[in-house]
Amino acid sequence: MLRDFPWAARSFPISVIIRQQIQRFRYQQIQRFRYLQIEEQSQMQTPDEVHVHYNHTDSCKFSRWTARPWQEVAEFYSNMVNGHSSLLELFGTQIHFVDDDAKIQEVSCETQLEDSLNKEKFGRWARVTFKIVLSYDGGSFDGWQKQPGLNTVQGLVERSLGRFIDEKKSQQLKDKCKPLEGCAVVAGRTDKGVSALRQIFSFYTWRKDVRPYEIEDAINSSAPGKLRVLSVSEVSRVFHPNFSAKWRRYLYIFPLNDGEDREDLGNFTTDEKYDNQRDGWGEFTYKENVDKSIMGDKYEPEGAKKPVTFSICKVNNLLQQLEGKLLSYKIFARDTKASRNEGPPTECFVYRARATEARLPCSDRAEGRKVMCVELVANRFLRKMVRVLVATSIREAAAGAEEDILIRLMDASCRRASAPPAPPDGLCLVDVGYTEFDPENCIIP
């Protein structure tokens, strides 16, 4: 009779299925219990327990950025790229850019002896490395980094360098059915809309017949009027545009509308009720949890009005507090991994942080457009960090914050304690240095 029931000759699979179902049911019950606990705790939370620094969901944040003549800033950057204007027209003084090639070669000479002794170890060690200084209009590209389907500076440059790669590299790319492109290593990637006056990148090849002027002509012909090579020089292969850099300098041009930053406004313009609200919240924000640091629209205090007018003098005072200090990426950077939020590698040293008033040359204004210029120099910056610093300093200046507010913001537990990034239209990477920073060589005194 057992032969008629083959399942009886082995272990009972039905019991195994039942055990699995019981375990699944227990797991679901545990998950449901945990969900009910969380929901109960959220219902017990009252509006009085929610502490807030700023609510970034309201419409006030747009009033500082929209309806501004950003096109005039874009035209100025475009003219600088094409050599039709310079920072001299903006600040009235000549900016001296440091040529680091001599220092790079000096450092490279120290490794030449070691390289010559290790020819056999390194194989094809005698490659030629070129340092290229590039200027480009950010509004014409989707950022620096090469991405599929986008018009990026790196993609355009590497296609132009494809004619200078050696035969071995060319054959490898053909075997993989990839286009002939060179490899461009950059000092710092810029976002979409961000311009560059003196971006640095390197390109190496094992061909000995490549001349600097050939590289310059190839890149310049790829997008006339949108980018321009300022110089091409041969350096040692130990040179790395990113790792060898000592500092980066950024300039942010913030256009002002007529009537903004009038002297009769004093340090800031705000309303008294907002001041009282801000004073009541500010002390509690920095140590609160992420979930409690943002206030939704339903908790927006009735009648709250955020100030939108600021003083350039106030912004300058706030930024100056950053000079000579380590600045945390935790609050002022965006789109970085959680692993970058702790430890010394998540800090940058700020050499220069200043703001001043200037006049932007405009075709329809004889006296020019009144703008606020912000100069930021540090050993490194992370994604959107400069734009967040500019936006946060403007916000705090309008609110009449104390001068050390940017330092105290680093104690916040949530990145939204800082302002959303300012528009990329006003940002420009001015230059990159490979020698120690000289405080005397600054854009804003």
Residue pairs with C-beta under 8 A, 6 or more apart in sequence:
2 8
2 9
7 13
47 299
49 292
50 292
50 295
50 299
51 281
51 284
51 285
51 288
51 292
51 293
51 295
52 281
52 285
52 293
52 294
52 295
52 299
53 281
53 282
53 285
53 293
53 412
53 416
53 417
54 306
54 395
54 416
54 417
54 419
55 294
55 295
55 296
55 297
55 300
56 294
56 416
56 419
56 420
57 296
57 297
58 297
58 300
58 306
60 305
60 306
60 308
61 419
61 420
63 308
64 308
64 391
64 394
64 395
64 398
65 422
65 423
67 257
68 255
68 257
69 255
69 257
69 369
70 255
70 423
70 425
70 426
72 255
72 360
72 362
72 369
73 253
73 255
73 360
73 371
73 425
73 426
74 137
74 139
74 425
76 85
76 90
76 253
76 360
76 361
77 137
77 138
77 139
77 195
77 428
78 137
78 139
78 225
79 85
80 86
80 87
80 135
80 195
80 197
81 135
81 136
81 137
81 195
81 197
81 225
81 226
81 227
81 228
82 225
82 228
83 228
85 361
86 95
87 95
87 197
87 251
87 430
87 443
88 94
88 95
89 361
90 253
90 358
90 359
90 360
90 361
90 373
91 358
91 373
91 443
91 444
95 443
96 441
97 198
97 431
98 431
98 433
98 435
98 438
98 441
100 433
100 434
100 435
101 131
101 233
101 235
103 434
103 435
104 131
104 235
104 236
104 239
104 244
104 434
105 235
105 236
107 236
107 238
108 235
108 236
108 238
108 239
109 236
111 236
111 238
112 236
115 122
115 125
118 125
119 125
119 126
124 206
125 237
126 206
127 204
127 205
127 206
127 237
128 204
128 205
128 206
128 207
128 208
128 210
128 234
128 237
129 202
129 203
129 204
129 234
129 235
129 236
129 237
129 239
130 202
130 203
130 204
130 210
130 212
130 215
130 232
130 233
130 234
130 235
131 200
131 202
131 232
131 233
131 234
131 235
131 239
131 241
132 184
132 200
132 201
132 202
132 203
132 215
132 219
132 229
132 231
132 232
133 198
133 199
133 200
133 229
133 230
133 231
133 232
134 153
134 157
134 196
134 198
134 199
134 200
134 201
134 219
134 227
134 228
134 229
134 230
135 196
135 197
135 198
135 199
135 227
135 228
135 229
135 230
136 153
136 195
136 196
136 199
136 226
136 227
136 228
137 195
137 225
137 226
137 227
138 190
138 192
138 193
138 194
138 195
138 196
138 424
138 425
138 427
138 428
139 193
139 195
139 425
140 151
140 223
140 226
140 227
141 151
141 152
141 153
141 156
141 192
141 226
142 150
142 151
142 152
142 192
143 150
143 152
143 153
143 189
143 190
143 191
143 192
143 193
143 194
144 152
144 153
144 154
144 186
144 189
144 190
144 199
145 152
145 154
145 189
146 152
146 154
146 155
146 158
147 155
153 190
153 199
153 227
154 184
154 186
156 222
156 223
156 227
157 182
157 184
157 201
157 219
157 222
158 181
158 182
158 183
158 184
159 179
159 181
159 222
160 182
160 218
160 219
160 221
160 222
161 181
161 182
161 183
161 184
161 203
161 215
161 218
161 219
162 179
162 180
162 181
162 182
163 180
163 218
164 182
164 203
164 205
164 207
164 210
164 214
164 215
164 218
165 173
165 180
165 181
165 182
165 205
165 207
166 205
166 206
166 207
168 206
169 205
169 206
170 180
173 179
173 180
173 181
174 180
182 203
182 205
183 203
183 204
184 201
184 202
184 203
185 201
185 202
185 203
185 240
185 241
185 242
186 199
186 200
186 201
186 241
186 242
187 199
187 200
187 201
187 241
187 242
187 245
187 248
187 432
188 199
188 242
188 245
188 248
188 381
188 429
188 432
190 196
190 199
190 427
190 429
191 383
191 384
191 424
191 427
192 424
193 423
193 424
193 425
193 427
194 424
194 427
194 428
194 429
195 427
195 428
195 429
196 428
196 429
197 251
197 428
197 429
197 430
197 431
198 230
198 429
198 430
198 431
198 432
199 429
199 432
200 241
200 245
200 432
201 241
202 235
202 239
202 240
202 241
203 215
204 237
212 232
212 233
212 234
213 232
215 229
215 232
216 229
216 231
216 232
219 227
219 229
220 227
220 228
220 229
241 432
244 434
245 379
245 432
245 433
245 434
246 379
246 433
246 434
246 435
246 436
246 437
247 351
247 377
247 378
247 379
247 432
247 433
247 437
248 377
248 378
248 379
248 380
248 381
248 429
248 431
248 432
248 433
249 352
249 375
249 376
249 377
249 429
249 430
249 431
249 432
249 433
249 443
250 375
250 376
250 377
250 381
250 386
250 427
250 428
250 429
250 430
251 373
251 374
251 375
251 427
251 428
251 430
251 443
252 373
252 374
252 376
252 386
252 387
252 390
252 422
252 426
252 427
252 428
253 358
253 360
253 371
253 372
253 373
253 426
253 428
254 371
254 372
254 373
254 374
254 390
254 394
254 422
254 426
255 360
255 369
255 370
255 371
255 426
256 369
256 370
256 371
256 372
260 309
260 370
261 309
261 310
261 311
261 312
261 357
261 370
261 372
265 309
265 311
266 311
267 311
267 313
267 314
267 397
267 400
268 307
268 309
268 310
268 311
268 314
268 397
268 398
268 399
268 400
269 307
269 309
269 310
269 398
270 307
270 398
270 399
270 400
271 305
271 307
273 303
273 304
273 305
274 304
274 305
274 306
274 307
274 399
275 399
275 400
277 301
277 304
278 399
285 293
285 412
285 417
286 408
286 409
286 411
286 412
286 413
286 417
287 411
287 413
288 413
288 414
289 413
290 413
290 414
293 412
293 413
293 414
293 416
293 417
294 414
294 416
306 398
306 399
307 398
307 399
307 400
308 398
309 398
310 394
310 397
310 398
311 397
312 355
312 356
312 357
312 372
314 397
314 400
315 355
315 372
315 374
315 393
315 394
315 397
316 354
316 355
316 356
317 403
318 393
318 396
318 397
318 401
318 403
318 405
318 406
319 353
319 354
319 355
319 374
319 376
319 389
319 393
319 406
320 353
320 354
321 353
321 403
321 404
321 406
321 407
322 350
322 353
322 389
322 406
322 407
323 350
323 351
323 352
323 353
324 350
324 351
325 349
325 350
325 407
326 347
326 348
326 349
326 350
327 347
327 348
327 349
327 350
327 378
327 410
328 346
328 347
328 410
329 336
329 340
329 341
329 346
329 347
329 348
329 382
329 385
330 341
330 342
330 346
330 410
330 415
331 409
331 410
331 412
331 415
331 417
331 418
332 385
332 388
332 389
332 392
332 409
332 410
332 418
333 340
333 382
333 383
333 384
333 385
333 388
333 415
334 382
334 383
334 384
334 385
334 388
334 415
334 421
335 383
335 384
336 382
336 383
340 346
340 382
348 378
348 379
348 380
348 381
348 382
348 385
349 378
349 379
350 376
350 377
350 378
351 377
351 378
351 379
351 437
351 439
352 375
352 376
352 377
352 437
352 439
352 442
352 444
353 374
353 375
353 376
353 377
353 389
354 374
354 375
354 442
354 444
354 445
355 372
355 373
355 374
355 375
355 393
355 444
356 372
356 373
356 444
357 370
357 371
357 372
357 373
358 370
358 371
358 372
358 373
359 367
359 368
359 369
359 370
359 371
360 368
360 369
360 370
360 371
361 368
361 369
362 368
362 369
373 443
373 444
374 390
374 393
375 442
375 443
375 444
376 386
376 389
376 390
377 437
377 442
384 421
386 427
387 421
387 422
387 423
387 424
387 427
388 418
388 419
388 420
388 421
388 422
389 406
390 422
390 426
391 418
391 419
391 420
391 421
391 422
392 406
392 409
392 418
392 419
393 406
394 419
394 422
395 419
396 405
396 406
402 408
409 417
409 418
412 418
430 443
